[in-house]
Amino acid sequence: MLSWVITGSDLTYKVEFQANGTPVVPDSGSVFLTIRDNAGAGISPYVNQAQTVNTTQLELTIPGLVNTPAVPGALESRYILLSYLYGGRPN
């Protein structure tokens, strides 16, 4: 899902975990977040950052500092990657 955000502004992003098109609760301790910059490099501290999840959805708030381009006024992309297990299998 593509979202636009103003430089320096927080972005709230809701994710629904699914397996075979059905909402699921991920295995405990298996959800990890990585945010990548325009070049694809991980943005610290958001590299394989553990997330606590006990429902079928996760609401992420990406802080404005992460949404600030390296070159003022430039248009850059950020990539949010979530990995998780359900029933011991990766999704």
N, CA, C and O atoms as a GROMACS GRO file, in nm:
protein
  364
    1MET      N    1   0.083  -0.118   0.000
    1MET     CA    2   0.000   0.000   0.000
    1MET      C    3   0.088   0.124   0.000
    1MET      O    4   0.181   0.134   0.079
    2LEU      N    5   0.059   0.216  -0.087
    2LEU     CA    6   0.135   0.339  -0.100
    2LEU      C    7   0.072   0.449  -0.016
    2LEU      O    8  -0.049   0.468  -0.022
    3SER      N    9   0.153   0.520   0.062
    3SER     CA   10   0.106   0.633   0.140
    3SER      C   11   0.202   0.749   0.119
    3SER      O   12   0.323   0.730   0.108
    4TRP      N   13   0.146   0.869   0.114
    4TRP     CA   14   0.227   0.990   0.103
    4TRP      C   15   0.229   1.058   0.238
    4TRP      O   16   0.130   1.056   0.311
    5VAL      N   17   0.342   1.120   0.271
    5VAL     CA   18   0.354   1.191   0.398
    5VAL      C   19   0.440   1.315   0.377
    5VAL      O   20   0.532   1.315   0.295
    6ILE      N   21   0.409   1.419   0.450
    6ILE     CA   22   0.485   1.544   0.443
    6ILE      C   23   0.615   1.524   0.520
    6ILE      O   24   0.615   1.463   0.627
    7THR      N   25   0.724   1.576   0.467
    7THR     CA   26   0.855   1.566   0.531
    7THR      C   27   0.847   1.602   0.679
    7THR      O   28   0.789   1.704   0.716
    8GLY      N   29   0.905   1.516   0.762
    8GLY     CA   30   0.911   1.541   0.904
    8GLY      C   31   0.784   1.508   0.980
    8GLY      O   32   0.779   1.527   1.102
    9SER      N   33   0.681   1.458   0.912
    9SER     CA   34   0.555   1.423   0.979
    9SER      C   35   0.550   1.274   1.011
    9SER      O   36   0.605   1.191   0.938
   10ASP      N   37   0.484   1.243   1.122
   10ASP     CA   38   0.462   1.103   1.157
   10ASP      C   39   0.364   1.040   1.059
   10ASP      O   40   0.278   1.108   1.002
   11LEU      N   41   0.377   0.911   1.039
   11LEU     CA   42   0.284   0.835   0.956
   11LEU      C   43   0.234   0.716   1.037
   11LEU      O   44   0.314   0.639   1.090
   12THR      N   45   0.103   0.703   1.046
   12THR     CA   46   0.045   0.586   1.111
   12THR      C   47  -0.003   0.492   1.003
   12THR      O   48  -0.074   0.531   0.911
   13TYR      N   49   0.039   0.368   1.016
   13TYR     CA   50   0.017   0.268   0.912
   13TYR      C   51  -0.041   0.144   0.978
   13TYR      O   52   0.018   0.092   1.073
   14LYS      N   53  -0.154   0.096   0.931
   14LYS     CA   54  -0.218  -0.022   0.990
   14LYS      C   55  -0.192  -0.143   0.900
   14LYS      O   56  -0.210  -0.137   0.778
   15VAL      N   57  -0.151  -0.252   0.963
   15VAL     CA   58  -0.121  -0.376   0.892
   15VAL      C   59  -0.211  -0.486   0.947
   15VAL      O   60  -0.230  -0.498   1.068
   16GLU      N   61  -0.267  -0.566   0.856
   16GLU     CA   62  -0.343  -0.683   0.898
   16GLU      C   63  -0.263  -0.807   0.858
   16GLU      O   64  -0.224  -0.822   0.742
   17PHE      N   65  -0.240  -0.894   0.954
   17PHE     CA   66  -0.166  -1.017   0.929
   17PHE      C   67  -0.260  -1.121   0.871
   17PHE      O   68  -0.371  -1.142   0.921
   18GLN      N   69  -0.216  -1.186   0.764
   18GLN     CA   70  -0.298  -1.285   0.697
   18GLN      C   71  -0.216  -1.408   0.659
   18GLN      O   72  -0.095  -1.401   0.637
   19ALA      N   73  -0.286  -1.518   0.653
   19ALA     CA   74  -0.231  -1.643   0.599
   19ALA      C   75  -0.338  -1.701   0.510
   19ALA      O   76  -0.450  -1.728   0.555
   20ASN      N   77  -0.306  -1.719   0.383
   20ASN     CA   78  -0.403  -1.768   0.284
   20ASN      C   79  -0.529  -1.682   0.278
   20ASN      O   80  -0.639  -1.734   0.259
   21GLY      N   81  -0.511  -1.550   0.294
   21GLY     CA   82  -0.623  -1.457   0.282
   21GLY      C   83  -0.710  -1.445   0.405
   21GLY      O   84  -0.810  -1.374   0.404
   22THR      N   85  -0.674  -1.515   0.513
   22THR     CA   86  -0.751  -1.512   0.637
   22THR      C   87  -0.673  -1.438   0.745
   22THR      O   88  -0.555  -1.466   0.765
   23PRO      N   89  -0.736  -1.344   0.816
   23PRO     CA   90  -0.666  -1.276   0.926
   23PRO      C   91  -0.620  -1.376   1.032
   23PRO      O   92  -0.696  -1.465   1.071
   24VAL      N   93  -0.496  -1.359   1.079
   24VAL     CA   94  -0.438  -1.450   1.178
   24VAL      C   95  -0.361  -1.369   1.283
   24VAL      O   96  -0.319  -1.256   1.258
   25VAL      N   97  -0.342  -1.430   1.399
   25VAL     CA   98  -0.256  -1.374   1.502
   25VAL      C   99  -0.119  -1.439   1.485
   25VAL      O  100  -0.108  -1.561   1.497
   26PRO      N  101  -0.014  -1.360   1.458
   26PRO     CA  102   0.119  -1.418   1.439
   26PRO      C  103   0.168  -1.492   1.563
   26PRO      O  104   0.125  -1.464   1.675
   27ASP      N  105   0.259  -1.586   1.542
   27ASP     CA  106   0.321  -1.656   1.653
   27ASP      C  107   0.390  -1.555   1.745
   27ASP      O  108   0.449  -1.457   1.698
   28SER      N  109   0.383  -1.580   1.874
   28SER     CA  110   0.443  -1.491   1.974
   28SER      C  111   0.593  -1.473   1.948
   28SER      O  112   0.665  -1.570   1.925
   29GLY      N  113   0.638  -1.347   1.951
   29GLY     CA  114   0.780  -1.316   1.934
   29GLY      C  115   0.832  -1.328   1.792
   29GLY      O  116   0.953  -1.326   1.771
   30SER      N  117   0.742  -1.341   1.694
   30SER     CA  118   0.789  -1.366   1.557
   30SER      C  119   0.778  -1.246   1.463
   30SER      O  120   0.817  -1.256   1.347
   31VAL      N  121   0.727  -1.132   1.511
   31VAL     CA  122   0.704  -1.017   1.424
   31VAL      C  123   0.822  -0.921   1.432
   31VAL      O  124   0.860  -0.876   1.540
   32PHE      N  125   0.879  -0.890   1.314
   32PHE     CA  126   0.993  -0.800   1.308
   32PHE      C  127   0.971  -0.694   1.199
   32PHE      O  128   0.924  -0.724   1.089
   33LEU      N  129   1.007  -0.571   1.232
   33LEU     CA  130   0.990  -0.456   1.143
   33LEU      C  131   1.126  -0.407   1.094
   33LEU      O  132   1.221  -0.397   1.171
   34THR      N  133   1.134  -0.377   0.964
   34THR     CA  134   1.249  -0.307   0.907
   34THR      C  135   1.196  -0.194   0.821
   34THR      O  136   1.103  -0.213   0.743
   35ILE      N  137   1.257  -0.076   0.835
   35ILE     CA  138   1.225   0.036   0.747
   35ILE      C  139   1.349   0.065   0.665
   35ILE      O  140   1.458   0.082   0.719
   36ARG      N  141   1.331   0.071   0.534
   36ARG     CA  142   1.442   0.096   0.442
   36ARG      C  143   1.427   0.234   0.379
   36ARG      O  144   1.316   0.282   0.357
   37ASP      N  145   1.541   0.296   0.349
   37ASP     CA  146   1.539   0.428   0.288
   37ASP      C  147   1.530   0.419   0.136
   37ASP      O  148   1.510   0.311   0.080
   38ASN      N  149   1.543   0.532   0.072
   38ASN     CA  150   1.529   0.542  -0.073
   38ASN      C  151   1.624   0.450  -0.149
   38ASN      O  152   1.591   0.401  -0.256
   39ALA      N  153   1.743   0.428  -0.092
   39ALA     CA  154   1.844   0.342  -0.156
   39ALA      C  155   1.830   0.196  -0.116
   39ALA      O  156   1.900   0.110  -0.168
   40GLY      N  157   1.738   0.166  -0.022
   40GLY     CA  158   1.718   0.029   0.022
   40GLY      C  159   1.794  -0.009   0.148
   40GLY      O  160   1.786  -0.123   0.193
   41ALA      N  161   1.868   0.086   0.205
   41ALA     CA  162   1.942   0.058   0.328
   41ALA      C  163   1.850   0.067   0.449
   41ALA      O  164   1.760   0.151   0.452
   42GLY      N  165   1.873  -0.018   0.549
   42GLY     CA  166   1.794  -0.014   0.672
   42GLY      C  167   1.819   0.114   0.748
   42GLY      O  168   1.931   0.164   0.754
   43ILE      N  169   1.712   0.168   0.808
   43ILE     CA  170   1.721   0.291   0.887
   43ILE      C  171   1.722   0.252   1.035
   43ILE      O  172   1.624   0.198   1.086
   44SER      N  173   1.833   0.279   1.103
   44SER     CA  174   1.847   0.248   1.244
   44SER      C  175   1.756   0.339   1.327
   44SER      O  176   1.747   0.458   1.295
   45PRO      N  177   1.690   0.290   1.429
   45PRO     CA  178   1.696   0.157   1.489
   45PRO      C  179   1.591   0.062   1.434
   45PRO      O  180   1.559  -0.038   1.499
   46TYR      N  181   1.538   0.090   1.317
   46TYR     CA  182   1.427   0.011   1.260
   46TYR      C  183   1.476  -0.100   1.167
   46TYR      O  184   1.426  -0.114   1.055
   47VAL      N  185   1.572  -0.177   1.213
   47VAL     CA  186   1.623  -0.290   1.137
   47VAL      C  187   1.600  -0.415   1.222
   47VAL      O  188   1.660  -0.432   1.328
   48ASN      N  189   1.512  -0.503   1.174
   48ASN     CA  190   1.474  -0.624   1.248
   48ASN      C  191   1.432  -0.592   1.391
   48ASN      O  192   1.470  -0.660   1.486
   49GLN      N  193   1.352  -0.487   1.406
   49GLN     CA  194   1.303  -0.445   1.536
   49GLN      C  195   1.182  -0.530   1.576
   49GLN      O  196   1.082  -0.535   1.504
   50ALA      N  197   1.191  -0.596   1.691
   50ALA     CA  198   1.082  -0.681   1.738
   50ALA      C  199   0.957  -0.599   1.767
   50ALA      O  200   0.965  -0.488   1.821
   51GLN      N  201   0.842  -0.654   1.730
   51GLN     CA  202   0.712  -0.591   1.755
   51GLN      C  203   0.628  -0.684   1.841
   51GLN      O  204   0.627  -0.805   1.820
   52THR      N  205   0.558  -0.628   1.938
   52THR     CA  206   0.469  -0.706   2.023
   52THR      C  207   0.331  -0.706   1.960
   52THR      O  208   0.270  -0.600   1.942
   53VAL      N  209   0.282  -0.824   1.925
   53VAL     CA  210   0.153  -0.837   1.858
   53VAL      C  211   0.073  -0.949   1.925
   53VAL      O  212   0.124  -1.059   1.945
   54ASN      N  213  -0.054  -0.919   1.960
   54ASN     CA  214  -0.139  -1.023   2.016
   54ASN      C  215  -0.279  -1.019   1.953
   54ASN      O  216  -0.376  -1.066   2.012
   55THR      N  217  -0.286  -0.963   1.832
   55THR     CA  218  -0.410  -0.955   1.758
   55THR      C  219  -0.379  -0.969   1.609
   55THR      O  220  -0.263  -0.987   1.572
   56THR      N  221  -0.480  -0.962   1.525
   56THR     CA  222  -0.459  -0.980   1.380
   56THR      C  223  -0.409  -0.852   1.313
   56THR      O  224  -0.378  -0.854   1.194
   57GLN      N  225  -0.401  -0.742   1.389
   57GLN     CA  226  -0.357  -0.615   1.329
   57GLN      C  227  -0.248  -0.550   1.412
   57GLN      O  228  -0.235  -0.574   1.532
   58LEU      N  229  -0.169  -0.467   1.345
   58LEU     CA  230  -0.066  -0.388   1.411
   58LEU      C  231  -0.074  -0.247   1.356
   58LEU      O  232  -0.076  -0.228   1.234
   59GLU      N  233  -0.077  -0.149   1.444
   59GLU     CA  234  -0.076  -0.010   1.403
   59GLU      C  235   0.064   0.046   1.430
   59GLU      O  236   0.106   0.060   1.545
   60LEU      N  237   0.134   0.078   1.322
   60LEU     CA  238   0.270   0.130   1.332
   60LEU      C  239   0.268   0.282   1.321
   60LEU      O  240   0.195   0.337   1.239
   61THR      N  241   0.346   0.348   1.403
   61THR     CA  242   0.366   0.491   1.386
   61THR      C  243   0.512   0.511   1.346
   61THR      O  244   0.604   0.484   1.424
   62ILE      N  245   0.530   0.558   1.225
   62ILE     CA  246   0.664   0.584   1.173
   62ILE      C  247   0.696   0.730   1.205
   62ILE      O  248   0.629   0.819   1.154
   63PRO      N  249   0.797   0.756   1.288
   63PRO     CA  250   0.824   0.893   1.331
   63PRO      C  251   0.873   0.983   1.218
   63PRO      O  252   0.936   0.937   1.123
   64GLY      N  253   0.843   1.112   1.230
   64GLY     CA  254   0.880   1.211   1.130
   64GLY      C  255   1.028   1.213   1.098
   64GLY      O  256   1.066   1.241   0.984
   65LEU      N  257   1.112   1.183   1.195
   65LEU     CA  258   1.257   1.183   1.170
   65LEU      C  259   1.294   1.084   1.060
   65LEU      O  260   1.385   1.110   0.981
   66VAL      N  261   1.224   0.971   1.055
   66VAL     CA  262   1.248   0.870   0.951
   66VAL      C  263   1.197   0.920   0.815
   66VAL      O  264   1.247   0.878   0.711
   67ASN      N  265   1.097   1.007   0.818
   67ASN     CA  266   1.035   1.057   0.695
   67ASN      C  267   1.096   1.187   0.645
   67ASN      O  268   1.032   1.263   0.573
   68THR      N  269   1.220   1.212   0.682
   68THR     CA  270   1.290   1.332   0.638
   68THR      C  271   1.396   1.292   0.536
   68THR      O  272   1.486   1.214   0.569
   69PRO      N  273   1.388   1.344   0.413
   69PRO     CA  274   1.486   1.305   0.310
   69PRO      C  275   1.626   1.356   0.342
   69PRO      O  276   1.643   1.457   0.411
   70ALA      N  277   1.726   1.286   0.290
   70ALA     CA  278   1.866   1.325   0.309
   70ALA      C  279   1.895   1.460   0.246
   70ALA      O  280   1.974   1.538   0.298
   71VAL      N  281   1.830   1.489   0.132
   71VAL     CA  282   1.847   1.616   0.063
   71VAL      C  283   1.716   1.694   0.079
   71VAL      O  284   1.612   1.650   0.030
   72PRO      N  285   1.719   1.809   0.148
   72PRO     CA  286   1.596   1.886   0.168
   72PRO      C  287   1.524   1.913   0.036
   72PRO      O  288   1.585   1.952  -0.063
   73GLY      N  289   1.393   1.892   0.037
   73GLY     CA  290   1.311   1.916  -0.081
   73GLY      C  291   1.305   1.801  -0.179
   73GLY      O  292   1.228   1.805  -0.275
   74ALA      N  293   1.385   1.698  -0.156
   74ALA     CA  294   1.386   1.582  -0.247
   74ALA      C  295   1.268   1.491  -0.217
   74ALA      O  296   1.216   1.490  -0.105
   75LEU      N  297   1.227   1.416  -0.317
   75LEU     CA  298   1.122   1.316  -0.301
   75LEU      C  299   1.190   1.182  -0.280
   75LEU      O  300   1.267   1.137  -0.365
   76GLU      N  301   1.162   1.118  -0.168
   76GLU     CA  302   1.224   0.989  -0.137
   76GLU      C  303   1.118   0.888  -0.098
   76GLU      O  304   1.007   0.924  -0.057
   77SER      N  305   1.153   0.763  -0.110
   77SER     CA  306   1.064   0.653  -0.070
   77SER      C  307   1.115   0.590   0.058
   77SER      O  308   1.234   0.594   0.089
   78ARG      N  309   1.022   0.532   0.132
   78ARG     CA  310   1.054   0.449   0.248
   78ARG      C  311   0.981   0.318   0.228
   78ARG      O  312   0.870   0.315   0.177
   79TYR      N  313   1.044   0.210   0.268
   79TYR     CA  314   0.986   0.078   0.252
   79TYR      C  315   0.970   0.015   0.389
   79TYR      O  316   1.066   0.004   0.465
   80ILE      N  317   0.848  -0.028   0.420
   80ILE     CA  318   0.819  -0.092   0.547
   80ILE      C  319   0.808  -0.242   0.522
   80ILE      O  320   0.725  -0.287   0.443
   81LEU      N  321   0.893  -0.319   0.589
   81LEU     CA  322   0.894  -0.464   0.575
   81LEU      C  323   0.859  -0.527   0.710
   81LEU      O  324   0.921  -0.497   0.811
   82LEU      N  325   0.761  -0.613   0.709
   82LEU     CA  326   0.724  -0.689   0.828
   82LEU      C  327   0.738  -0.837   0.799
   82LEU      O  328   0.689  -0.885   0.697
   83SER      N  329   0.805  -0.908   0.886
   83SER     CA  330   0.813  -1.053   0.874
   83SER      C  331   0.747  -1.114   0.997
   83SER      O  332   0.754  -1.058   1.106
   84TYR      N  333   0.684  -1.228   0.977
   84TYR     CA  334   0.619  -1.295   1.090
   84TYR      C  335   0.599  -1.442   1.058
   84TYR      O  336   0.603  -1.486   0.943
   85LEU      N  337   0.577  -1.516   1.165
   85LEU     CA  338   0.546  -1.658   1.153
   85LEU      C  339   0.402  -1.680   1.197
   85LEU      O  340   0.352  -1.614   1.288
   86TYR      N  341   0.337  -1.775   1.132
   86TYR     CA  342   0.205  -1.821   1.175
   86TYR      C  343   0.208  -1.973   1.166
   86TYR      O  344   0.230  -2.030   1.060
   87GLY      N  345   0.185  -2.037   1.279
   87GLY     CA  346   0.194  -2.183   1.281
   87GLY      C  347   0.334  -2.231   1.252
   87GLY      O  348   0.354  -2.340   1.199
   88GLY      N  349   0.433  -2.147   1.287
   88GLY     CA  350   0.573  -2.184   1.265
   88GLY      C  351   0.622  -2.164   1.124
   88GLY      O  352   0.736  -2.196   1.092
   89ARG      N  353   0.536  -2.112   1.037
   89ARG     CA  354   0.572  -2.093   0.896
   89ARG      C  355   0.584  -1.945   0.864
   89ARG      O  356   0.503  -1.865   0.912
   90PRO      N  357   0.684  -1.905   0.783
   90PRO     CA  358   0.701  -1.764   0.748
   90PRO      C  359   0.589  -1.715   0.656
   90PRO      O  360   0.536  -1.789   0.574
   91ASN      N  361   0.557  -1.588   0.673
   91ASN     CA  362   0.457  -1.522   0.588
   91ASN      C  363   0.511  -1.388   0.544
   91ASN      O  364   0.443  -1.315   0.472
   0.00000   0.00000   0.00000
